[in-house]
Amino acid sequence: MRRLARLLLGSSFLLLGLAGLVLPVLQGCLFLALGIIILSRDVPLFGRMEAWTARRFPRVGRLLLEVRKKFSLQSDYT
């Protein structure tokens, strides 16, 4: 049940992010990033993207680690 909720929430954020890329009233990049973070546990491509970003940009990696600890989200790829 949790996996289904994560998939629905992450997909919704991705759709909002795509809409936000063409609509000036939405923050497209923010919604895309949230969708990728949420889906990174269930979609291997997004997990690899998150791991690459954490390696390439250590500050972002530390921020992601803090967010995961705060919300007790564990990724299989980090």
PDB file with one MODEL, atoms N, CA, C and O in Angstrom:
MODEL        1
ATOM      1  N   MET A   1       0.827  -1.194   0.000  1.00  0.00           N
ATOM      2  CA  MET A   1       0.000   0.000   0.000  1.00  0.00           C
ATOM      3  C   MET A   1       0.871   1.258   0.000  1.00  0.00           C
ATOM      4  O   MET A   1       0.560   2.230  -0.689  1.00  0.00           O
ATOM      5  N   ARG A   2       1.957   1.241   0.769  1.00  0.00           N
ATOM      6  CA  ARG A   2       2.844   2.414   0.807  1.00  0.00           C
ATOM      7  C   ARG A   2       3.519   2.636  -0.535  1.00  0.00           C
ATOM      8  O   ARG A   2       3.693   3.771  -0.980  1.00  0.00           O
ATOM      9  N   ARG A   3       3.900   1.518  -1.182  1.00  0.00           N
ATOM     10  CA  ARG A   3       4.561   1.634  -2.483  1.00  0.00           C
ATOM     11  C   ARG A   3       3.610   2.278  -3.494  1.00  0.00           C
ATOM     12  O   ARG A   3       4.021   3.141  -4.269  1.00  0.00           O
ATOM     13  N   LEU A   4       2.368   1.870  -3.488  1.00  0.00           N
ATOM     14  CA  LEU A   4       1.386   2.448  -4.396  1.00  0.00           C
ATOM     15  C   LEU A   4       1.211   3.942  -4.123  1.00  0.00           C
ATOM     16  O   LEU A   4       1.124   4.742  -5.054  1.00  0.00           O
ATOM     17  N   ALA A   5       1.160   4.309  -2.850  1.00  0.00           N
ATOM     18  CA  ALA A   5       1.022   5.725  -2.492  1.00  0.00           C
ATOM     19  C   ALA A   5       2.243   6.512  -2.961  1.00  0.00           C
ATOM     20  O   ALA A   5       2.102   7.622  -3.474  1.00  0.00           O
ATOM     21  N   ARG A   6       3.454   5.942  -2.787  1.00  0.00           N
ATOM     22  CA  ARG A   6       4.673   6.617  -3.252  1.00  0.00           C
ATOM     23  C   ARG A   6       4.649   6.783  -4.761  1.00  0.00           C
ATOM     24  O   ARG A   6       5.010   7.842  -5.277  1.00  0.00           O
ATOM     25  N   LEU A   7       4.229   5.751  -5.470  1.00  0.00           N
ATOM     26  CA  LEU A   7       4.180   5.830  -6.931  1.00  0.00           C
ATOM     27  C   LEU A   7       3.182   6.884  -7.402  1.00  0.00           C
ATOM     28  O   LEU A   7       3.468   7.648  -8.324  1.00  0.00           O
ATOM     29  N   LEU A   8       2.021   6.924  -6.774  1.00  0.00           N
ATOM     30  CA  LEU A   8       1.013   7.922  -7.153  1.00  0.00           C
ATOM     31  C   LEU A   8       1.480   9.342  -6.839  1.00  0.00           C
ATOM     32  O   LEU A   8       1.334  10.245  -7.662  1.00  0.00           O
ATOM     33  N   LEU A   9       2.042   9.535  -5.645  1.00  0.00           N
ATOM     34  CA  LEU A   9       2.504  10.863  -5.247  1.00  0.00           C
ATOM     35  C   LEU A   9       3.666  11.320  -6.125  1.00  0.00           C
ATOM     36  O   LEU A   9       3.682  12.456  -6.600  1.00  0.00           O
ATOM     37  N   GLY A  10       4.629  10.439  -6.337  1.00  0.00           N
ATOM     38  CA  GLY A  10       5.777  10.788  -7.172  1.00  0.00           C
ATOM     39  C   GLY A  10       5.379  11.081  -8.604  1.00  0.00           C
ATOM     40  O   GLY A  10       5.882  12.028  -9.209  1.00  0.00           O
ATOM     41  N   SER A  11       4.477  10.276  -9.153  1.00  0.00           N
ATOM     42  CA  SER A  11       4.004  10.507 -10.517  1.00  0.00           C
ATOM     43  C   SER A  11       3.245  11.823 -10.624  1.00  0.00           C
ATOM     44  O   SER A  11       3.351  12.532 -11.624  1.00  0.00           O
ATOM     45  N   SER A  12       2.484  12.139  -9.591  1.00  0.00           N
ATOM     46  CA  SER A  12       1.746  13.413  -9.587  1.00  0.00           C
ATOM     47  C   SER A  12       2.712  14.591  -9.592  1.00  0.00           C
ATOM     48  O   SER A  12       2.507  15.568 -10.313  1.00  0.00           O
ATOM     49  N   PHE A  13       3.767  14.495  -8.784  1.00  0.00           N
ATOM     50  CA  PHE A  13       4.759  15.575  -8.768  1.00  0.00           C
ATOM     51  C   PHE A  13       5.471  15.686 -10.109  1.00  0.00           C
ATOM     52  O   PHE A  13       5.754  16.792 -10.568  1.00  0.00           O
ATOM     53  N   LEU A  14       5.763  14.555 -10.742  1.00  0.00           N
ATOM     54  CA  LEU A  14       6.394  14.610 -12.063  1.00  0.00           C
ATOM     55  C   LEU A  14       5.482  15.280 -13.083  1.00  0.00           C
ATOM     56  O   LEU A  14       5.942  16.092 -13.886  1.00  0.00           O
ATOM     57  N   LEU A  15       4.208  14.952 -13.058  1.00  0.00           N
ATOM     58  CA  LEU A  15       3.271  15.589 -13.985  1.00  0.00           C
ATOM     59  C   LEU A  15       3.156  17.089 -13.722  1.00  0.00           C
ATOM     60  O   LEU A  15       3.113  17.889 -14.657  1.00  0.00           O
ATOM     61  N   LEU A  16       3.107  17.465 -12.441  1.00  0.00           N
ATOM     62  CA  LEU A  16       3.077  18.894 -12.112  1.00  0.00           C
ATOM     63  C   LEU A  16       4.359  19.579 -12.579  1.00  0.00           C
ATOM     64  O   LEU A  16       4.327  20.709 -13.065  1.00  0.00           O
ATOM     65  N   GLY A  17       5.476  18.893 -12.428  1.00  0.00           N
ATOM     66  CA  GLY A  17       6.751  19.452 -12.870  1.00  0.00           C
ATOM     67  C   GLY A  17       6.798  19.654 -14.367  1.00  0.00           C
ATOM     68  O   GLY A  17       7.278  20.681 -14.846  1.00  0.00           O
ATOM     69  N   LEU A  18       6.300  18.674 -15.113  1.00  0.00           N
ATOM     70  CA  LEU A  18       6.261  18.829 -16.568  1.00  0.00           C
ATOM     71  C   LEU A  18       5.345  19.973 -16.971  1.00  0.00           C
ATOM     72  O   LEU A  18       5.665  20.738 -17.881  1.00  0.00           O
ATOM     73  N   ALA A  19       4.209  20.095 -16.299  1.00  0.00           N
ATOM     74  CA  ALA A  19       3.303  21.214 -16.573  1.00  0.00           C
ATOM     75  C   ALA A  19       3.969  22.534 -16.192  1.00  0.00           C
ATOM     76  O   ALA A  19       3.801  23.545 -16.873  1.00  0.00           O
ATOM     77  N   GLY A  20       4.723  22.511 -15.101  1.00  0.00           N
ATOM     78  CA  GLY A  20       5.389  23.725 -14.644  1.00  0.00           C
ATOM     79  C   GLY A  20       6.498  24.198 -15.564  1.00  0.00           C
ATOM     80  O   GLY A  20       6.881  25.367 -15.530  1.00  0.00           O
ATOM     81  N   LEU A  21       7.016  23.296 -16.385  1.00  0.00           N
ATOM     82  CA  LEU A  21       8.051  23.715 -17.338  1.00  0.00           C
ATOM     83  C   LEU A  21       7.495  24.612 -18.429  1.00  0.00           C
ATOM     84  O   LEU A  21       8.228  25.410 -19.013  1.00  0.00           O
ATOM     85  N   VAL A  22       6.187  24.484 -18.711  1.00  0.00           N
ATOM     86  CA  VAL A  22       5.592  25.315 -19.763  1.00  0.00           C
ATOM     87  C   VAL A  22       4.653  26.387 -19.209  1.00  0.00           C
ATOM     88  O   VAL A  22       4.364  27.368 -19.893  1.00  0.00           O
ATOM     89  N   LEU A  23       4.181  26.208 -17.993  1.00  0.00           N
ATOM     90  CA  LEU A  23       3.299  27.214 -17.393  1.00  0.00           C
ATOM     91  C   LEU A  23       4.109  28.118 -16.468  1.00  0.00           C
ATOM     92  O   LEU A  23       4.892  27.621 -15.659  1.00  0.00           O
ATOM     93  N   PRO A  24       3.939  29.404 -16.568  1.00  0.00           N
ATOM     94  CA  PRO A  24       4.748  30.312 -15.753  1.00  0.00           C
ATOM     95  C   PRO A  24       4.328  30.384 -14.273  1.00  0.00           C
ATOM     96  O   PRO A  24       5.041  30.989 -13.472  1.00  0.00           O
ATOM     97  N   VAL A  25       3.210  29.793 -13.899  1.00  0.00           N
ATOM     98  CA  VAL A  25       2.743  29.925 -12.517  1.00  0.00           C
ATOM     99  C   VAL A  25       3.212  28.782 -11.619  1.00  0.00           C
ATOM    100  O   VAL A  25       3.043  28.855 -10.401  1.00  0.00           O
ATOM    101  N   LEU A  26       3.801  27.726 -12.193  1.00  0.00           N
ATOM    102  CA  LEU A  26       4.268  26.591 -11.408  1.00  0.00           C
ATOM    103  C   LEU A  26       5.793  26.528 -11.431  1.00  0.00           C
ATOM    104  O   LEU A  26       6.427  26.909 -12.415  1.00  0.00           O
ATOM    105  N   GLN A  27       6.369  26.043 -10.340  1.00  0.00           N
ATOM    106  CA  GLN A  27       7.809  25.826 -10.264  1.00  0.00           C
ATOM    107  C   GLN A  27       8.119  24.420 -10.782  1.00  0.00           C
ATOM    108  O   GLN A  27       8.132  23.462 -10.009  1.00  0.00           O
ATOM    109  N   GLY A  28       8.365  24.296 -12.065  1.00  0.00           N
ATOM    110  CA  GLY A  28       8.545  23.000 -12.702  1.00  0.00           C
ATOM    111  C   GLY A  28       9.725  22.213 -12.150  1.00  0.00           C
ATOM    112  O   GLY A  28       9.593  21.022 -11.870  1.00  0.00           O
ATOM    113  N   CYS A  29      10.868  22.856 -11.989  1.00  0.00           N
ATOM    114  CA  CYS A  29      12.073  22.152 -11.513  1.00  0.00           C
ATOM    115  C   CYS A  29      11.878  21.616 -10.099  1.00  0.00           C
ATOM    116  O   CYS A  29      12.329  20.514  -9.786  1.00  0.00           O
ATOM    117  N   LEU A  30      11.225  22.367  -9.264  1.00  0.00           N
ATOM    118  CA  LEU A  30      10.979  21.928  -7.892  1.00  0.00           C
ATOM    119  C   LEU A  30      10.109  20.675  -7.860  1.00  0.00           C
ATOM    120  O   LEU A  30      10.423  19.717  -7.154  1.00  0.00           O
ATOM    121  N   PHE A  31       9.023  20.681  -8.618  1.00  0.00           N
ATOM    122  CA  PHE A  31       8.136  19.517  -8.643  1.00  0.00           C
ATOM    123  C   PHE A  31       8.809  18.310  -9.284  1.00  0.00           C
ATOM    124  O   PHE A  31       8.597  17.179  -8.847  1.00  0.00           O
ATOM    125  N   LEU A  32       9.615  18.537 -10.310  1.00  0.00           N
ATOM    126  CA  LEU A  32      10.353  17.429 -10.919  1.00  0.00           C
ATOM    127  C   LEU A  32      11.322  16.812  -9.910  1.00  0.00           C
ATOM    128  O   LEU A  32      11.415  15.589  -9.796  1.00  0.00           O
ATOM    129  N   ALA A  33      12.041  17.665  -9.181  1.00  0.00           N
ATOM    130  CA  ALA A  33      12.997  17.157  -8.187  1.00  0.00           C
ATOM    131  C   ALA A  33      12.284  16.371  -7.093  1.00  0.00           C
ATOM    132  O   ALA A  33      12.757  15.309  -6.687  1.00  0.00           O
ATOM    133  N   LEU A  34      11.160  16.875  -6.614  1.00  0.00           N
ATOM    134  CA  LEU A  34      10.406  16.153  -5.593  1.00  0.00           C
ATOM    135  C   LEU A  34       9.906  14.812  -6.105  1.00  0.00           C
ATOM    136  O   LEU A  34       9.961  13.809  -5.394  1.00  0.00           O
ATOM    137  N   GLY A  35       9.421  14.795  -7.333  1.00  0.00           N
ATOM    138  CA  GLY A  35       8.952  13.540  -7.916  1.00  0.00           C
ATOM    139  C   GLY A  35      10.073  12.525  -8.053  1.00  0.00           C
ATOM    140  O   GLY A  35       9.878  11.342  -7.776  1.00  0.00           O
ATOM    141  N   ILE A  36      11.238  12.976  -8.477  1.00  0.00           N
ATOM    142  CA  ILE A  36      12.384  12.072  -8.623  1.00  0.00           C
ATOM    143  C   ILE A  36      12.835  11.547  -7.272  1.00  0.00           C
ATOM    144  O   ILE A  36      13.155  10.365  -7.147  1.00  0.00           O
ATOM    145  N   ILE A  37      12.867  12.402  -6.259  1.00  0.00           N
ATOM    146  CA  ILE A  37      13.275  11.963  -4.921  1.00  0.00           C
ATOM    147  C   ILE A  37      12.294  10.923  -4.380  1.00  0.00           C
ATOM    148  O   ILE A  37      12.707   9.913  -3.811  1.00  0.00           O
ATOM    149  N   ILE A  38      11.015  11.170  -4.554  1.00  0.00           N
ATOM    150  CA  ILE A  38      10.014  10.227  -4.042  1.00  0.00           C
ATOM    151  C   ILE A  38      10.070   8.903  -4.792  1.00  0.00           C
ATOM    152  O   ILE A  38       9.946   7.838  -4.186  1.00  0.00           O
ATOM    153  N   LEU A  39      10.256   8.965  -6.102  1.00  0.00           N
ATOM    154  CA  LEU A  39      10.250   7.749  -6.912  1.00  0.00           C
ATOM    155  C   LEU A  39      11.593   7.021  -6.928  1.00  0.00           C
ATOM    156  O   LEU A  39      11.677   5.915  -7.462  1.00  0.00           O
ATOM    157  N   SER A  40      12.633   7.606  -6.363  1.00  0.00           N
ATOM    158  CA  SER A  40      13.967   7.008  -6.449  1.00  0.00           C
ATOM    159  C   SER A  40      14.051   5.646  -5.772  1.00  0.00           C
ATOM    160  O   SER A  40      14.915   4.841  -6.119  1.00  0.00           O
ATOM    161  N   ARG A  41      13.193   5.382  -4.840  1.00  0.00           N
ATOM    162  CA  ARG A  41      13.203   4.085  -4.164  1.00  0.00           C
ATOM    163  C   ARG A  41      12.579   2.990  -5.026  1.00  0.00           C
ATOM    164  O   ARG A  41      12.963   1.826  -4.913  1.00  0.00           O
ATOM    165  N   ASP A  42      11.645   3.336  -5.866  1.00  0.00           N
ATOM    166  CA  ASP A  42      10.904   2.350  -6.646  1.00  0.00           C
ATOM    167  C   ASP A  42      11.305   2.281  -8.117  1.00  0.00           C
ATOM    168  O   ASP A  42      11.070   1.267  -8.773  1.00  0.00           O
ATOM    169  N   VAL A  43      11.902   3.340  -8.637  1.00  0.00           N
ATOM    170  CA  VAL A  43      12.293   3.381 -10.047  1.00  0.00           C
ATOM    171  C   VAL A  43      13.820   3.436 -10.109  1.00  0.00           C
ATOM    172  O   VAL A  43      14.412   4.444  -9.722  1.00  0.00           O
ATOM    173  N   PRO A  44      14.467   2.371 -10.589  1.00  0.00           N
ATOM    174  CA  PRO A  44      15.933   2.318 -10.588  1.00  0.00           C
ATOM    175  C   PRO A  44      16.602   3.488 -11.314  1.00  0.00           C
ATOM    176  O   PRO A  44      17.648   3.962 -10.870  1.00  0.00           O
ATOM    177  N   LEU A  45      16.029   3.956 -12.406  1.00  0.00           N
ATOM    178  CA  LEU A  45      16.617   5.081 -13.126  1.00  0.00           C
ATOM    179  C   LEU A  45      16.709   6.310 -12.230  1.00  0.00           C
ATOM    180  O   LEU A  45      17.745   6.973 -12.191  1.00  0.00           O
ATOM    181  N   PHE A  46      15.648   6.612 -11.521  1.00  0.00           N
ATOM    182  CA  PHE A  46      15.646   7.776 -10.633  1.00  0.00           C
ATOM    183  C   PHE A  46      16.582   7.566  -9.448  1.00  0.00           C
ATOM    184  O   PHE A  46      17.187   8.521  -8.961  1.00  0.00           O
ATOM    185  N   GLY A  47      16.707   6.335  -8.984  1.00  0.00           N
ATOM    186  CA  GLY A  47      17.652   6.032  -7.908  1.00  0.00           C
ATOM    187  C   GLY A  47      19.085   6.286  -8.348  1.00  0.00           C
ATOM    188  O   GLY A  47      19.884   6.841  -7.595  1.00  0.00           O
ATOM    189  N   ARG A  48      19.405   5.878  -9.569  1.00  0.00           N
ATOM    190  CA  ARG A  48      20.756   6.132 -10.094  1.00  0.00           C
ATOM    191  C   ARG A  48      20.989   7.619 -10.314  1.00  0.00           C
ATOM    192  O   ARG A  48      22.089   8.117 -10.076  1.00  0.00           O
ATOM    193  N   MET A  49      19.963   8.330 -10.764  1.00  0.00           N
ATOM    194  CA  MET A  49      20.092   9.776 -10.947  1.00  0.00           C
ATOM    195  C   MET A  49      20.358  10.465  -9.614  1.00  0.00           C
ATOM    196  O   MET A  49      21.190  11.368  -9.526  1.00  0.00           O
ATOM    197  N   GLU A  50      19.648  10.035  -8.587  1.00  0.00           N
ATOM    198  CA  GLU A  50      19.845  10.621  -7.261  1.00  0.00           C
ATOM    199  C   GLU A  50      21.241  10.319  -6.722  1.00  0.00           C
ATOM    200  O   GLU A  50      21.891  11.191  -6.145  1.00  0.00           O
ATOM    201  N   ALA A  51      21.698   9.085  -6.913  1.00  0.00           N
ATOM    202  CA  ALA A  51      23.031   8.709  -6.440  1.00  0.00           C
ATOM    203  C   ALA A  51      24.112   9.488  -7.192  1.00  0.00           C
ATOM    204  O   ALA A  51      25.084   9.932  -6.582  1.00  0.00           O
ATOM    205  N   TRP A  52      23.957   9.658  -8.506  1.00  0.00           N
ATOM    206  CA  TRP A  52      24.924  10.412  -9.289  1.00  0.00           C
ATOM    207  C   TRP A  52      24.962  11.877  -8.826  1.00  0.00           C
ATOM    208  O   TRP A  52      26.034  12.465  -8.681  1.00  0.00           O
ATOM    209  N   THR A  53      23.789  12.445  -8.600  1.00  0.00           N
ATOM    210  CA  THR A  53      23.716  13.829  -8.148  1.00  0.00           C
ATOM    211  C   THR A  53      24.389  13.989  -6.787  1.00  0.00           C
ATOM    212  O   THR A  53      25.090  14.974  -6.553  1.00  0.00           O
ATOM    213  N   ALA A  54      24.180  13.033  -5.895  1.00  0.00           N
ATOM    214  CA  ALA A  54      24.796  13.102  -4.563  1.00  0.00           C
ATOM    215  C   ALA A  54      26.317  12.998  -4.661  1.00  0.00           C
ATOM    216  O   ALA A  54      27.032  13.655  -3.903  1.00  0.00           O
ATOM    217  N   ARG A  55      26.819  12.176  -5.590  1.00  0.00           N
ATOM    218  CA  ARG A  55      28.276  12.071  -5.765  1.00  0.00           C
ATOM    219  C   ARG A  55      28.850  13.320  -6.427  1.00  0.00           C
ATOM    220  O   ARG A  55      29.917  13.798  -6.044  1.00  0.00           O
ATOM    221  N   ARG A  56      28.148  13.838  -7.405  1.00  0.00           N
ATOM    222  CA  ARG A  56      28.652  14.985  -8.175  1.00  0.00           C
ATOM    223  C   ARG A  56      28.573  16.283  -7.388  1.00  0.00           C
ATOM    224  O   ARG A  56      29.441  17.147  -7.509  1.00  0.00           O
ATOM    225  N   PHE A  57      27.538  16.413  -6.592  1.00  0.00           N
ATOM    226  CA  PHE A  57      27.324  17.631  -5.804  1.00  0.00           C
ATOM    227  C   PHE A  57      27.178  17.252  -4.328  1.00  0.00           C
ATOM    228  O   PHE A  57      26.062  17.000  -3.873  1.00  0.00           O
ATOM    229  N   PRO A  58      28.270  17.205  -3.576  1.00  0.00           N
ATOM    230  CA  PRO A  58      28.236  16.733  -2.182  1.00  0.00           C
ATOM    231  C   PRO A  58      27.268  17.512  -1.282  1.00  0.00           C
ATOM    232  O   PRO A  58      26.660  16.928  -0.386  1.00  0.00           O
ATOM    233  N   ARG A  59      27.121  18.794  -1.504  1.00  0.00           N
ATOM    234  CA  ARG A  59      26.177  19.568  -0.677  1.00  0.00           C
ATOM    235  C   ARG A  59      24.746  19.075  -0.866  1.00  0.00           C
ATOM    236  O   ARG A  59      23.990  18.946   0.097  1.00  0.00           O
ATOM    237  N   VAL A  60      24.391  18.806  -2.099  1.00  0.00           N
ATOM    238  CA  VAL A  60      23.053  18.277  -2.390  1.00  0.00           C
ATOM    239  C   VAL A  60      22.910  16.888  -1.777  1.00  0.00           C
ATOM    240  O   VAL A  60      21.853  16.548  -1.247  1.00  0.00           O
ATOM    241  N   GLY A  61      23.972  16.086  -1.847  1.00  0.00           N
ATOM    242  CA  GLY A  61      23.946  14.757  -1.245  1.00  0.00           C
ATOM    243  C   GLY A  61      23.718  14.807   0.254  1.00  0.00           C
ATOM    244  O   GLY A  61      22.960  14.007   0.802  1.00  0.00           O
ATOM    245  N   ARG A  62      24.378  15.752   0.917  1.00  0.00           N
ATOM    246  CA  ARG A  62      24.170  15.901   2.367  1.00  0.00           C
ATOM    247  C   ARG A  62      22.752  16.359   2.669  1.00  0.00           C
ATOM    248  O   ARG A  62      22.139  15.902   3.634  1.00  0.00           O
ATOM    249  N   LEU A  63      22.231  17.259   1.847  1.00  0.00           N
ATOM    250  CA  LEU A  63      20.859  17.726   2.032  1.00  0.00           C
ATOM    251  C   LEU A  63      19.865  16.580   1.836  1.00  0.00           C
ATOM    252  O   LEU A  63      18.919  16.443   2.612  1.00  0.00           O
ATOM    253  N   LEU A  64      20.069  15.769   0.819  1.00  0.00           N
ATOM    254  CA  LEU A  64      19.197  14.614   0.594  1.00  0.00           C
ATOM    255  C   LEU A  64      19.260  13.643   1.765  1.00  0.00           C
ATOM    256  O   LEU A  64      18.240  13.089   2.175  1.00  0.00           O
ATOM    257  N   LEU A  65      20.469  13.437   2.305  1.00  0.00           N
ATOM    258  CA  LEU A  65      20.623  12.543   3.449  1.00  0.00           C
ATOM    259  C   LEU A  65      19.875  13.081   4.673  1.00  0.00           C
ATOM    260  O   LEU A  65      19.236  12.317   5.395  1.00  0.00           O
ATOM    261  N   GLU A  66      19.954  14.383   4.902  1.00  0.00           N
ATOM    262  CA  GLU A  66      19.229  14.988   6.026  1.00  0.00           C
ATOM    263  C   GLU A  66      17.720  14.849   5.850  1.00  0.00           C
ATOM    264  O   GLU A  66      17.005  14.544   6.804  1.00  0.00           O
ATOM    265  N   VAL A  67      17.242  15.073   4.636  1.00  0.00           N
ATOM    266  CA  VAL A  67      15.801  14.954   4.373  1.00  0.00           C
ATOM    267  C   VAL A  67      15.349  13.520   4.582  1.00  0.00           C
ATOM    268  O   VAL A  67      14.295  13.279   5.171  1.00  0.00           O
ATOM    269  N   ARG A  68      16.137  12.567   4.105  1.00  0.00           N
ATOM    270  CA  ARG A  68      15.787  11.156   4.278  1.00  0.00           C
ATOM    271  C   ARG A  68      15.753  10.774   5.758  1.00  0.00           C
ATOM    272  O   ARG A  68      14.872  10.027   6.185  1.00  0.00           O
ATOM    273  N   LYS A  69      16.699  11.277   6.535  1.00  0.00           N
ATOM    274  CA  LYS A  69      16.703  10.989   7.973  1.00  0.00           C
ATOM    275  C   LYS A  69      15.488  11.611   8.656  1.00  0.00           C
ATOM    276  O   LYS A  69      14.843  10.986   9.497  1.00  0.00           O
ATOM    277  N   LYS A  70      15.192  12.843   8.281  1.00  0.00           N
ATOM    278  CA  LYS A  70      14.079  13.550   8.918  1.00  0.00           C
ATOM    279  C   LYS A  70      12.758  12.850   8.644  1.00  0.00           C
ATOM    280  O   LYS A  70      11.926  12.724   9.543  1.00  0.00           O
ATOM    281  N   PHE A  71      12.556  12.397   7.422  1.00  0.00           N
ATOM    282  CA  PHE A  71      11.303  11.766   7.055  1.00  0.00           C
ATOM    283  C   PHE A  71      11.416  10.252   7.016  1.00  0.00           C
ATOM    284  O   PHE A  71      10.503   9.569   6.552  1.00  0.00           O
ATOM    285  N   SER A  72      12.528   9.727   7.499  1.00  0.00           N
ATOM    286  CA  SER A  72      12.829   8.288   7.558  1.00  0.00           C
ATOM    287  C   SER A  72      12.576   7.590   6.229  1.00  0.00           C
ATOM    288  O   SER A  72      11.960   6.526   6.174  1.00  0.00           O
ATOM    289  N   LEU A  73      13.059   8.203   5.173  1.00  0.00           N
ATOM    290  CA  LEU A  73      12.975   7.617   3.831  1.00  0.00           C
ATOM    291  C   LEU A  73      14.310   6.948   3.535  1.00  0.00           C
ATOM    292  O   LEU A  73      15.356   7.588   3.644  1.00  0.00           O
ATOM    293  N   GLN A  74      14.293   5.705   3.172  1.00  0.00           N
ATOM    294  CA  GLN A  74      15.516   4.981   2.846  1.00  0.00           C
ATOM    295  C   GLN A  74      15.511   4.645   1.370  1.00  0.00           C
ATOM    296  O   GLN A  74      14.517   4.154   0.835  1.00  0.00           O
ATOM    297  N   SER A  75      16.626   4.911   0.721  1.00  0.00           N
ATOM    298  CA  SER A  75      16.781   4.569  -0.690  1.00  0.00           C
ATOM    299  C   SER A  75      17.680   3.354  -0.803  1.00  0.00           C
ATOM    300  O   SER A  75      18.621   3.201  -0.024  1.00  0.00           O
ATOM    301  N   ASP A  76      17.403   2.497  -1.753  1.00  0.00           N
ATOM    302  CA  ASP A  76      18.227   1.323  -1.975  1.00  0.00           C
ATOM    303  C   ASP A  76      19.474   1.647  -2.768  1.00  0.00           C
ATOM    304  O   ASP A  76      20.346   0.790  -2.913  1.00  0.00           O
ATOM    305  N   TYR A  77      19.586   2.867  -3.289  1.00  0.00           N
ATOM    306  CA  TYR A  77      20.665   3.205  -4.196  1.00  0.00           C
ATOM    307  C   TYR A  77      21.697   4.155  -3.597  1.00  0.00           C
ATOM    308  O   TYR A  77      22.675   4.484  -4.268  1.00  0.00           O
ATOM    309  N   THR A  78      21.514   4.608  -2.359  1.00  0.00           N
ATOM    310  CA  THR A  78      22.490   5.503  -1.768  1.00  0.00           C
ATOM    311  C   THR A  78      23.229   4.822  -0.658  1.00  0.00           C
ATOM    312  O   THR A  78      24.101   5.428  -0.035  1.00  0.00           O
TER     313      THR A  78
ENDMDL
END
